[in-house]
């Protein structure tokens, strides 16, 4: 457990220097409480004895100063803790995101997005009270308790030891329930994590749930999970309240024992009466930091429950780290070659790709086809350097994709592209800030995206001022895909990958888009991942995948001459179904 905590502390940058300012503020605050207690004790003694007016005024003035300094120290402590907490959360989130980035898209996507979101948001927020508030108060409590024990020990070692033991018991008693609290705390976090993940899935897939009439059923599932989360919360609360009651008993018992012993010692002339008030007041103050420490522990417990989920992210294997980026190689256009490539997803028992070898010729249009689960997306991910193959080699113009800046070499247009809100001009400029208006209009023309709305048909340039909503909700599926293709074209990379990114277009429009791009940019290497056989039939080169293996590859017309080839069977299937 401590090893895992140290790992997260390092990731969050939790050091003594980070906590030192808030610790000093906490010690100053404790000093004002102790100072006020001692001055009050002396004031009571003075009022019951000599009643010297000048002394009383000095003591009252001292108490007033302590009362003024106390809130200032408390506010300063809170501000410093918030500042340290902000640094912790920023660094920890950065470390978690960096770890997810190093895992690569092909590994990071294996977990549920809702669970990862829970760790990055609520988990990190819950960690702050533990590493900042609890650790700070722990140091303040130790220093204050030791100082008060030594101070009271000068008057009565017995009272000092008894009060110290009672104070320690406030912290020690809850440790008896640590195992049970840890188990229930972990159950609480898992229930919270599952509910959050399912809720996000429901929000993202609401249209699908509605279309299948499953919204009510899924809502009942969320309701049951909410009830389960409530039950785990109450179970944890019951156990927590039990140990809080015992700790509270020690908070009352400690000062009572101290006062009883003091009275006994006064009766046996082992202590002067003037010391009684000091002992009584300090016996209360010695428990104050322990009370605060106990409160900080309860506040931090939810964060402690999130530690295993964070460690799971930090412990996951990374994709093979890339070598030094070669800018010149990134801009080089050449063949993409797979040589006996195999790949297995983490946790999977079967190969996603099994000894695959093929070549994507430069400056040509190549189609990768195959049924769902054939390995098309896996091959595409490895090609883009998202992970390293289990065996075999991949080269792009003679370079490993993970050894070059892949963003300079190729551009991917997925089936459901992300379109950020803004005008068409802003969307295109986000892809290439130096693009001219002519270059933007050319890209829109090649992608058949000039007339996104009919009202703009008379003025081609007006499309640049068309405002697109978030997720392009004011565009049709085909318009959204064509705009995404235009955004990719304006990046002007040597390789363009269209991953089912023309699926919302009719066959004639799709053919026109691909043909216009080819005519305008003959030097461009295009790779099309598609289920449409008629689209693949018009390309220069086709690769047919099935069950993670190459079934056939070559020029479509040549492959069609062999009636037993996988390509011929796909053609026959389309003709029969069409």
BELMO-V914478 format. One record per residue. N is the residue number from 1. PHI is phi as a letter, one per 20 degrees, with the letter a starting at -180 (NA if undefined). PSI is psi in whole degrees, -180 to 180 (* if undefined). OMEGA is omega in whole degrees, -180 to 180 (NA if undefined). Layout:
BEGIN
n: [N | N]
phi: [PHI | PHI]
psi: [PSI | PSI]
omega: [OMEGA | OMEGA]
END
This chain:
BEGIN
n: [1 | 2 | 3 | 4 | 5 | 6 | 7 | 8 | 9 | 10 | 11 | 12 | 13 | 14 | 15 | 16 | 17 | 18 | 19 | 20 | 21 | 22 | 23 | 24 | 25 | 26 | 27 | 28 | 29 | 30 | 31 | 32 | 33 | 34 | 35 | 36 | 37 | 38 | 39 | 40 | 41 | 42 | 43 | 44 | 45 | 46 | 47 | 48 | 49 | 50 | 51 | 52 | 53 | 54 | 55 | 56 | 57 | 58 | 59 | 60 | 61 | 62 | 63 | 64 | 65 | 66 | 67 | 68 | 69 | 70 | 71 | 72 | 73 | 74 | 75 | 76 | 77 | 78 | 79 | 80 | 81 | 82 | 83 | 84 | 85 | 86 | 87 | 88 | 89 | 90 | 91 | 92 | 93 | 94 | 95 | 96 | 97 | 98 | 99 | 100 | 101 | 102 | 103 | 104 | 105 | 106 | 107 | 108 | 109 | 110 | 111 | 112 | 113 | 114 | 115 | 116 | 117 | 118 | 119 | 120 | 121 | 122 | 123 | 124 | 125 | 126 | 127 | 128 | 129 | 130 | 131 | 132 | 133 | 134 | 135 | 136 | 137 | 138 | 139 | 140 | 141 | 142 | 143 | 144 | 145 | 146 | 147 | 148 | 149 | 150 | 151 | 152 | 153 | 154 | 155 | 156 | 157 | 158 | 159 | 160 | 161 | 162 | 163 | 164 | 165 | 166 | 167 | 168 | 169 | 170 | 171 | 172 | 173 | 174 | 175 | 176 | 177 | 178 | 179 | 180 | 181 | 182 | 183 | 184 | 185 | 186 | 187 | 188 | 189 | 190 | 191 | 192 | 193 | 194 | 195 | 196 | 197 | 198 | 199 | 200 | 201 | 202 | 203 | 204 | 205 | 206 | 207 | 208 | 209 | 210 | 211 | 212 | 213 | 214 | 215 | 216 | 217 | 218 | 219 | 220 | 221 | 222 | 223 | 224 | 225 | 226 | 227 | 228 | 229 | 230 | 231 | 232 | 233 | 234 | 235 | 236 | 237 | 238 | 239 | 240 | 241 | 242 | 243 | 244 | 245 | 246 | 247 | 248 | 249 | 250 | 251 | 252 | 253 | 254 | 255 | 256 | 257 | 258 | 259 | 260 | 261 | 262 | 263 | 264 | 265 | 266 | 267 | 268 | 269 | 270 | 271 | 272 | 273 | 274 | 275 | 276 | 277 | 278 | 279 | 280 | 281 | 282 | 283 | 284 | 285 | 286 | 287 | 288 | 289 | 290 | 291 | 292 | 293 | 294 | 295 | 296 | 297 | 298 | 299 | 300 | 301 | 302 | 303 | 304 | 305 | 306 | 307 | 308 | 309 | 310 | 311 | 312 | 313 | 314 | 315 | 316 | 317 | 318 | 319 | 320 | 321 | 322 | 323 | 324 | 325 | 326 | 327 | 328 | 329 | 330 | 331 | 332 | 333 | 334 | 335 | 336 | 337 | 338 | 339 | 340 | 341 | 342 | 343 | 344 | 345 | 346 | 347 | 348 | 349 | 350 | 351 | 352 | 353 | 354 | 355 | 356 | 357 | 358 | 359 | 360 | 361 | 362 | 363 | 364 | 365 | 366 | 367 | 368 | 369 | 370 | 371 | 372 | 373 | 374 | 375 | 376 | 377 | 378 | 379 | 380 | 381 | 382 | 383 | 384 | 385 | 386 | 387 | 388 | 389 | 390 | 391 | 392 | 393 | 394 | 395 | 396 | 397 | 398 | 399 | 400 | 401 | 402 | 403 | 404 | 405 | 406 | 407 | 408 | 409 | 410 | 411 | 412 | 413 | 414 | 415 | 416 | 417 | 418 | 419 | 420 | 421 | 422 | 423 | 424 | 425 | 426 | 427 | 428 | 429 | 430 | 431 | 432 | 433 | 434 | 435 | 436 | 437 | 438 | 439 | 440 | 441 | 442 | 443 | 444 | 445 | 446 | 447 | 448 | 449 | 450 | 451 | 452 | 453 | 454 | 455 | 456 | 457 | 458 | 459 | 460 | 461 | 462 | 463 | 464 | 465 | 466 | 467 | 468 | 469 | 470 | 471 | 472 | 473 | 474 | 475 | 476 | 477 | 478 | 479 | 480 | 481 | 482 | 483 | 484 | 485 | 486 | 487 | 488 | 489 | 490 | 491 | 492 | 493 | 494 | 495 | 496 | 497 | 498 | 499 | 500 | 501 | 502 | 503 | 504 | 505 | 506 | 507 | 508 | 509 | 510 | 511 | 512 | 513 | 514 | 515 | 516 | 517 | 518 | 519 | 520 | 521 | 522 | 523 | 524 | 525 | 526 | 527 | 528 | 529 | 530 | 531 | 532 | 533 | 534 | 535 | 536 | 537 | 538 | 539 | 540 | 541 | 542 | 543 | 544 | 545 | 546 | 547 | 548 | 549 | 550 | 551 | 552 | 553 | 554 | 555 | 556 | 557 | 558 | 559 | 560 | 561 | 562 | 563 | 564 | 565 | 566 | 567 | 568 | 569 | 570 | 571 | 572 | 573 | 574 | 575 | 576 | 577 | 578]
phi: [NA | f | f | f | f | f | f | f | f | f | f | e | m | f | c | f | f | f | e | g | g | f | f | f | f | f | f | f | f | f | f | f | f | f | f | f | f | f | f | f | f | f | f | f | f | f | f | e | d | f | l | f | f | f | f | f | f | f | f | f | f | f | f | f | f | f | f | f | f | g | f | f | f | f | f | f | f | f | f | f | f | f | f | f | f | f | f | g | f | f | f | f | f | f | f | f | f | f | f | f | f | f | f | n | g | f | d | f | f | f | e | f | f | f | f | f | f | f | f | f | d | f | f | f | f | f | f | g | g | f | f | d | f | f | f | f | f | f | f | g | f | f | f | f | f | f | f | f | f | f | f | f | f | f | e | b | g | f | f | f | f | f | f | f | f | f | f | f | f | f | e | f | g | f | f | f | d | g | f | f | f | f | f | f | f | f | f | f | f | f | f | f | f | f | f | f | f | f | f | f | g | f | f | f | d | g | f | f | f | f | f | e | m | d | f | f | f | f | f | f | f | f | f | f | f | f | f | f | f | f | f | f | f | f | f | f | f | f | f | f | f | f | f | f | f | f | f | f | f | f | f | e | f | g | f | f | f | f | f | f | f | f | f | f | f | f | f | d | l | e | b | e | f | f | e | f | f | f | f | f | f | f | f | f | f | f | e | g | f | f | f | f | f | f | f | f | f | f | f | e | f | f | f | f | f | e | g | g | f | f | f | f | f | f | e | f | f | e | f | g | f | f | f | f | f | d | f | f | f | f | e | e | e | a | f | d | c | d | c | l | e | c | b | c | f | g | n | e | e | d | f | f | c | c | m | e | c | a | c | d | f | f | l | c | d | d | d | d | c | q | f | g | n | e | o | f | f | f | f | f | f | f | f | e | m | f | a | e | f | f | b | n | c | c | c | c | l | n | d | f | g | e | d | c | f | f | f | e | e | b | c | d | d | f | f | d | f | e | d | e | f | q | f | g | g | f | f | f | f | f | e | b | g | e | f | e | f | f | f | f | f | f | f | f | f | f | e | l | d | f | d | f | c | g | f | e | f | e | c | f | f | f | f | f | e | f | e | d | f | f | m | l | f | e | c | f | f | f | f | f | f | f | f | f | f | f | f | f | f | f | f | m | e | f | c | c | d | d | e | l | e | c | f | e | e | f | f | f | f | g | f | f | f | f | f | f | f | f | f | f | c | f | e | f | e | d | c | d | d | b | e | e | f | f | f | f | f | e | e | e | b | c | c | d | d | b | l | m | c | e | e | a | b | q | f | g | f | f | f | f | f | e | f | e | f | f | f | f | f | f | f | f | f | f | f | f | f | f]
psi: [-45 | -33 | -42 | -40 | -40 | -39 | -45 | -36 | -42 | -41 | -36 | -2 | 31 | 109 | 171 | -36 | -32 | -39 | -18 | -46 | -44 | -30 | -44 | -41 | -39 | -39 | -39 | -41 | -44 | -38 | -36 | -38 | -46 | -42 | -44 | -39 | -45 | -44 | -40 | -41 | -44 | -36 | -44 | -42 | -42 | -40 | -28 | -8 | -104 | -28 | 44 | 119 | -43 | -43 | -42 | -42 | -44 | -44 | -43 | -40 | -41 | -43 | -42 | -42 | -43 | -41 | -28 | -42 | -32 | -55 | -32 | -43 | -39 | -45 | -44 | -41 | -43 | -43 | -42 | -37 | -41 | -39 | -45 | -39 | -39 | -42 | -43 | -50 | -39 | -47 | -41 | -44 | -41 | -42 | -41 | -45 | -38 | -39 | -43 | -38 | -40 | -28 | -25 | 156 | -31 | -16 | -38 | -30 | 0 | -25 | 165 | 133 | -35 | -36 | -41 | -40 | -37 | -42 | -44 | -29 | -80 | -37 | -46 | -40 | -39 | -22 | -31 | -48 | -31 | -55 | -24 | -63 | -48 | -47 | -41 | -49 | -30 | -45 | -44 | -42 | -45 | -49 | -45 | -44 | -43 | -44 | -45 | -36 | -44 | -43 | -48 | -26 | -24 | -30 | -43 | 98 | -36 | -48 | -41 | -45 | -43 | -46 | -38 | -43 | -40 | -39 | -43 | -36 | -29 | -36 | -33 | -37 | -46 | -24 | -21 | -24 | 9 | -45 | -47 | -42 | -38 | -43 | -45 | -35 | -40 | -40 | -39 | -44 | -43 | -42 | -42 | -43 | -45 | -43 | -44 | -42 | -45 | -34 | -44 | -42 | -41 | -42 | -42 | -30 | 27 | -41 | -42 | -44 | -41 | -44 | -28 | 5 | 27 | 6 | -45 | -41 | -42 | -36 | -39 | -37 | -44 | -37 | -43 | -40 | -37 | -41 | -40 | -41 | -41 | -42 | -43 | -35 | -44 | -39 | -43 | -37 | -40 | -47 | -40 | -41 | -33 | -49 | -28 | -37 | -44 | -41 | -40 | -35 | -38 | -31 | -33 | -38 | -38 | -59 | -35 | -43 | -42 | -44 | -41 | -46 | -40 | -44 | -41 | -44 | -33 | -41 | -29 | 17 | 33 | -6 | 144 | 152 | -32 | -22 | -14 | -46 | -40 | -47 | -43 | -47 | -42 | -29 | -27 | -42 | -29 | -24 | -16 | -50 | -32 | -40 | -45 | -40 | -41 | -41 | -41 | -35 | -45 | -39 | -31 | -8 | -34 | -38 | -37 | -36 | -23 | -10 | -44 | -38 | -38 | -42 | -30 | -37 | -45 | -28 | -17 | 146 | 142 | 159 | 157 | 124 | 139 | 152 | -175 | 132 | 138 | 105 | -42 | -42 | -30 | -32 | -3 | 133 | 129 | 180 | 148 | 122 | 132 | 126 | 104 | 49 | 130 | 150 | 139 | 130 | 150 | 131 | -6 | 151 | -21 | 153 | 133 | -34 | 138 | 98 | 44 | 132 | 125 | 168 | 133 | 107 | 143 | 147 | 29 | 169 | 121 | 138 | 135 | 120 | 164 | 163 | 166 | 135 | 9 | -17 | 11 | -50 | -35 | -46 | -40 | -42 | -42 | -37 | -35 | 7 | 20 | -21 | 169 | 145 | 155 | -34 | 164 | 178 | 149 | 135 | 144 | 107 | 39 | 2 | 146 | 130 | -29 | 0 | 4 | 167 | 96 | -25 | -21 | -17 | -36 | 158 | 132 | 134 | 107 | 174 | -39 | 80 | 150 | 121 | 117 | 150 | 149 | 180 | 162 | -38 | -47 | -37 | -43 | -40 | -27 | -25 | -34 | 92 | -23 | 5 | 140 | 168 | -38 | -42 | -38 | -44 | -36 | -45 | -41 | -37 | -47 | -33 | 4 | 41 | 17 | -40 | 65 | -35 | 140 | -32 | -12 | 10 | -31 | -22 | 103 | -38 | -21 | -20 | -26 | -25 | 0 | 129 | 128 | 131 | 172 | 136 | 17 | 45 | -16 | 12 | 154 | 170 | -41 | -41 | -40 | -44 | -40 | -38 | -39 | -37 | -42 | -41 | -36 | -39 | -36 | -13 | -26 | 48 | 158 | -25 | 134 | 126 | 124 | 102 | 91 | 26 | 7 | 18 | -24 | 0 | 150 | 164 | -41 | -45 | -41 | -46 | -41 | -42 | -50 | -40 | -42 | -39 | -41 | -41 | -39 | -32 | 74 | -22 | -6 | 134 | 122 | 132 | 122 | 122 | 118 | 157 | -10 | 113 | -35 | -32 | -46 | -31 | -20 | 3 | 173 | -26 | 139 | 141 | 122 | 120 | 148 | 124 | 38 | 13 | 158 | 119 | -39 | 162 | 153 | -165 | 130 | -42 | -38 | -42 | -32 | -20 | -21 | 107 | -18 | -3 | 154 | -32 | -43 | -37 | -37 | -40 | -44 | -41 | -42 | -39 | -43 | -45 | -30 | *]
omega: [-178 | 177 | 179 | 179 | 179 | 178 | -179 | 176 | 178 | 180 | -179 | 179 | 179 | 179 | 178 | -180 | 178 | -176 | -173 | -179 | -180 | 176 | 179 | 178 | 178 | 178 | 177 | 178 | 178 | 179 | 178 | 177 | -179 | 179 | 179 | 180 | -180 | 180 | 177 | 179 | 178 | 179 | 178 | 180 | -180 | -180 | -179 | -178 | -171 | -180 | 177 | -174 | -178 | 179 | 179 | 180 | 179 | -179 | 178 | 178 | 178 | 177 | 179 | 178 | 178 | -180 | 177 | -178 | -175 | -180 | 177 | 179 | 179 | 179 | 179 | 178 | 179 | 179 | 180 | 176 | 178 | 179 | 178 | 178 | 178 | 178 | 179 | -176 | 180 | -179 | -177 | 177 | 178 | 179 | 179 | 179 | 177 | 178 | 177 | 179 | 179 | 177 | 179 | -178 | -177 | 177 | -179 | -177 | -178 | 179 | 178 | -177 | -180 | 179 | 177 | 179 | 179 | -180 | -176 | -177 | -175 | 180 | 179 | 178 | -178 | 180 | -175 | -179 | -178 | -175 | -178 | -175 | -176 | -180 | 178 | -178 | 178 | 179 | 179 | -180 | -180 | -178 | -178 | -178 | 180 | -179 | -179 | 179 | 178 | -179 | 180 | 179 | 177 | 179 | -178 | 179 | -179 | 180 | -179 | -179 | -180 | -180 | 179 | 179 | 178 | 178 | 178 | -179 | 178 | 179 | -174 | -177 | 179 | -179 | 177 | -179 | -174 | -177 | 180 | 179 | 180 | 179 | -180 | 177 | 178 | 176 | 179 | -179 | -180 | 178 | 178 | -179 | 180 | 179 | -180 | 180 | -180 | 179 | 178 | 177 | -180 | 180 | -178 | -177 | -176 | -180 | 179 | 179 | 179 | -176 | 179 | 180 | -176 | -176 | -179 | -180 | 179 | 177 | 177 | 178 | 178 | 178 | 178 | 179 | 177 | 178 | 178 | 178 | 178 | -178 | 178 | 178 | -180 | 178 | 178 | -179 | 180 | -180 | 180 | 179 | 178 | -180 | 176 | 178 | 179 | 178 | 178 | 177 | 179 | 178 | 178 | -176 | -177 | 179 | 179 | 177 | 179 | 180 | -180 | -180 | 180 | 179 | 179 | -179 | 176 | 179 | 179 | 176 | 176 | -180 | 178 | -179 | -179 | -180 | -176 | -179 | 180 | 180 | -179 | -178 | -179 | 178 | 174 | -176 | -180 | 180 | -177 | 179 | 177 | 177 | 179 | 179 | 178 | 178 | 179 | 179 | 179 | 179 | -175 | -170 | 179 | 178 | 178 | 179 | -179 | -177 | 180 | 179 | 177 | 180 | 176 | 178 | -179 | -177 | -177 | -179 | 176 | 165 | -179 | -177 | -180 | 175 | -179 | -178 | 178 | -174 | -178 | 180 | -179 | -177 | -177 | 177 | 180 | -180 | 172 | -173 | 171 | 180 | 176 | -175 | 173 | -179 | 177 | 177 | 178 | 179 | -179 | 179 | -177 | 178 | 173 | 172 | -175 | 176 | -175 | 175 | 176 | 179 | 173 | -176 | 179 | 175 | 175 | 176 | -180 | 178 | 172 | -177 | 180 | 179 | 178 | -179 | -178 | 179 | -178 | -178 | 178 | 178 | -180 | 179 | 178 | 179 | -179 | 176 | -180 | 177 | 178 | 177 | 177 | 176 | -178 | -178 | 176 | 180 | 175 | -175 | 178 | -178 | 173 | -180 | -179 | 178 | 179 | 175 | -173 | -180 | 176 | -175 | -175 | 178 | -180 | 171 | -178 | -179 | 179 | -175 | 176 | 177 | 179 | -178 | 180 | 176 | 177 | 178 | -179 | -180 | 180 | 180 | 177 | 178 | 179 | -175 | -178 | -177 | 176 | 179 | 179 | 179 | 178 | 179 | 177 | 180 | 177 | 180 | -180 | -180 | -178 | -179 | 180 | -177 | 179 | 175 | -174 | -177 | 180 | -173 | -176 | -177 | -175 | -176 | -178 | 180 | -180 | -180 | 179 | -179 | 180 | -179 | 178 | -176 | 178 | -178 | 177 | 175 | 175 | 180 | 179 | 178 | 179 | 180 | 180 | 176 | 178 | 177 | 177 | 178 | 178 | -178 | -176 | 175 | 174 | 174 | -177 | -175 | 176 | -180 | 178 | -178 | -177 | -174 | 172 | -175 | -179 | 179 | 172 | -173 | -179 | 179 | 179 | 180 | -180 | 179 | -179 | -180 | 180 | 178 | -179 | 180 | -177 | -176 | -177 | -179 | -175 | 172 | -178 | 176 | -176 | 172 | -171 | 171 | -178 | -178 | -180 | 176 | 180 | -178 | -178 | -178 | 179 | -173 | -180 | 178 | -178 | 179 | 176 | -180 | 176 | -180 | 176 | 178 | 174 | 177 | 180 | 178 | -173 | -178 | 179 | 179 | -178 | 180 | 179 | -175 | -179 | -179 | 178 | 179 | 178 | 179 | 177 | 177 | -179 | 179 | -180 | 180 | -179 | -178 | -180 | NA]
END
